[in-house]
Amino acid sequence: MASSFLSFSLLFITVYTADGFMYAMTHHCQFNSTELKDIRYIESYYYNKLEYTRYDSDVGKYVGYTEYGVKNAEYWNSDPSILAQMNAARETICLNNVGLWFYYFLTKSVKPYVRLHSETPSAGKHPSMLVCSVYSFYPKHIIVKWVRDGQEVTSDVTSTDKMADADWYYQIHSHLEYTPRSGEKISCKVEHASLSEPLYTDWDPSLPESERNKIAIGASGLILGLILSLAGFIYYKRKSRGRILVPNN
C-alpha cells in the first residue's frame, strides 16, 4: 500500500524579468521508486506564466503549446545531441538525488490520531450521524472508510477535503448517516503510509465523555447536597437535646 503514496516533485525555477515581462524554466522529477524506469523528468518553459514548450521524458521529445513554442520544439527536436542531453538529464538530475529525497521526505511519515464521535443532526435530517475525525497525519494522502459488521459502507457517507494545518500536518473528517441497530458494530477504517496495516477505531455507543462528565458533576452535587442536609439535621437534633424547657405559668 505504501508505494502508492511515494510520489514527489522537486521544482527548480529560474526567472528573468525585463520591462515587466517574465520568463521561467522549471525542472520536475517525479518518481515512485528509486529505479530509473520509475522516474519521469519534465522541463517546462514559460513566458508571462504561459507554458509554451515542454520536454517530457515519457514522450522523449519537446512539445510546443503556442506558435512560438511549436517552432522551438521543432528546432530542438531536430538536433539529436539536444535530445540526448535531455534524456540524460533524467539520470544526472533526478536519479542521483532520488535516494536523498526518499530518505528526507518520503520516509518521514506521521501516524494519524483518530477521534470518533456523534453529532445531533438538524431537524428533518437523518436521525443519527457519526463523525470520524483524523488529525495530525503526514504525508497528505490518506483513505478513510466506514465498516459496519465487517462490510464496507458505501452509502450515506460524506467527507471533507484534506485540510493542511499550520504545522505541516493534515486533517480530514468523514461523516456517516445511519439508523442505530442493536448489536451492530461500526468502525472507522484509516489507511495511511505511516501504518503497516489499516487502523480501525470502533464506535462506542455509550454516552460520550462530555455527557458522562455532566452526569458525574450532577451526581456529585446531589451527594454533596444530601451530606450537607444530613449534617444540618444531626446538628439541629443535638442542639435540641441540649435545650432546657421552662414550663409556662
Helices and strands as residue ranges (DSSP letters): G 2-5, E 8-18, E 21-31, G 36-38, E 39-47, E 50-56, E 61-64, H 67-77, H 80-89, I 90-95, H 96-101, I 102-106, E 113-119, E 128-137, E 142-148, E 151-153, E 157-159, E 163-164, E 170-178, E 186-192, E 199-202, H 209-241
